[in-house]
Structure formats: C-alpha cells, structure tokens
Amino acid sequence: MEKISPGRNFQLIPYGVFRSFKELDLRDPNNPTYTQRAAFGQIGLDAKAVLKDKFVLDVTANPDFSQVESDDPQVTVNQRFEVQFPEKRPFFLENSNYFQTPIQLLFTRRIADPKWGIRLTGKDGPWAVGTLVAGTDSPGEAVSPPSSDYKGNPLLGKHALFAIGRLSRDIGSQSSIGLLYADREAGGFFNRVGSMDGRFKLNENWVASAQAVVSATINPDDPNFNLFSTTGHYQAGSAGEFILQRDGLKLNYFLDYSDRSPNFRTLTGFDPQPDIHNLDQRVQYTFRPEGRHLISWGPAFEQFFNYDHEGRELNYGYFPSVRVELMGQTFIQVFTRSKWKG
C-alpha cells in the first residue's frame, strides 16, 4: 500500500474557571495583611501534537492543576536536608524519562505555579531528544514588597525561566551516552548546569553508569550576597557520579560513588548536599537449594561513608546481614550494625 499518509494527531484541551479569594499575606512578617479578590475568570489551554510518529510536542498556557492529588504526608521536622516530594502534575510527568540521569538535574517541582510551558520529546533511530522550557511568576510573588523601613526584595515582580535540553544516543543494544543543559534565570540571577553521562552494558551481568557535571551560579540566597547589588555572588562547582552494578542469580553487587564540590548548585534539580564524597556499596551472595521449605539463603554486606572535602567524616557504617527465603513468600532477615555514625 502506497501514498497513504497517517492521520494527524493533534489535541486541544481548553478550560475556564471562576473564583474569588481572601487570604493572609505573610511575605512581610513584620506587616501581615489580608489580600482579596472578587470573582474573576481564568482560562487556559493544553495542546499536544505528534510529529511524524516520532516526536511529541506539548504546550500549556496558564495550566490548572487543581485536580492533582495531594502529596502524601512526610516527616519534615528535625531534617538535616531538604525533603523530596514526588512530581504528580501530568504535564511534567509525561515522558520525564527523557531527562533522567544518575544525578537528578531536573526536578520539576522547582517549577512552581507555571504560567506556560513547552516540551518536545521523542526518538529517531538511535537519537533521543528532550527539551522543556517553562516560565513562572512565583519568584516575584513569594518575596516581600517594599515598606516604610524595607527597600524590598530585588526579585519582586520578576519571573523565572526554566530551560532544560537533553540529547542522547544509543550505542549497541543497551548502552548510551548523553548531554544535558539546564538553566534557571530569575531577575538577573542564574544557575546554569552542563552535564555528560553514559550507561555502558559491560556484559550479561555488569552495568556501569557515569556522569560529570559543572555548574555556574549567581545566587541571591548566598550569605555573601548583598541584597541590593546587581551582581550577586558567583559560584562555580562540579559534581560526579559513578555506579557499578552486577545482577545475577547468585552474586549481586552495587557500588555508588558520588562527589559534590562545595560550590556546586543545581536550582533546576534535586541535589541538596554539596561538599561531600560519598561511597555506598553492597554485595550479596545467594545459595539456592530450592528445597521443599527452604528456597534460598545467603549473606550480605553493606558499607557506606560520607565525608567533606576538608576530610571531616560526616557519617559511616557497616551492615552485615543474612537473609532466608522460605515457602509461601516468607522472608527472615538478621542484621547487625557496627561502627555507625550519623
């Protein structure tokens, strides 16, 4: 059959809502006020187009995510680092695998209350492409306005622009290499990150992954930053990750080594702990007698340590254990903890 063109896959989903509100404005804790707005309308549009059955173009304007389920509760008290809540908004969830790397350089929950967004994802032969650009007014809405004794925050009324692009190429059947660039701009301040990564299938059991990242940041939240300066404080840093993994019927092994320089920052991703060396490795051997009652058993050993670039130990530990699998999906595990510090 010749000269037959496929139908065009094009979708438009408009919406409209009307609402009013009155709420407490705590942006300036010294001068809390009430803000309100009478009934007003809000319209938006979601659009999707499939290009040549290979690429998907998604566009959203003034999106509304009121139908998205609430986050599951998490304990946020007495936490040393930022707690991660998973992304649940459909626009950011779809085809998110195109942006995945060992170091999470795209965490779309950073894009709060987006006003518009464009995403292009797809694959043509061995090449895969993922791009995402979105704009939000939240930086200028969440800061305090000027008052009689305060000049105000320089981000007031400003918007933030997020731009992420990733290009990867398959090598053989299960290996790949890729490049990623991420940028967040807000009121003259920026965070720009460049990355190279690869996944390599060494043989039937062994897989290695690696990533190298550099970042450049002018950060208004830095303690050395003068709030009323137009230049801010410049930071440049690097990060790296190496993962080696073996999956087998009897022998399993996992090693993850990560390094973050003191000045590494990713404001588009989720990586809350700079200035670390971290090593985590686990090895497990499983005997499989496949008996009437005993299915398998075997010892395991886990080790991790974490220290900063000045050589100070932050935490470390060793965890030997024995795991037994019985009939009826019954598992028994005995472990001990030694030389643990946290």
QUIDAWO-V178837 format. One record per helix or strand of 2 or more residues. SS is the DSSP state (~ for helix, > for strand). FROM is the first residue (numbers start at 1). TO is the last residue. If there is no record, write none. Layout:
<<SS;FROM;TO> <SS;FROM;TO>>
This chain:
<<>;10;25> <>;33;51> <>;55;61> <~;90;93> <~;96;99> <~;108;110> <>;114;124> <>;127;136> <~;138;141> <>;160;171> <>;175;186> <>;189;201> <>;206;218> <>;234;246> <>;251;260> <>;276;285> <>;294;307> <>;313;326> <>;330;335> <>;338;341>>
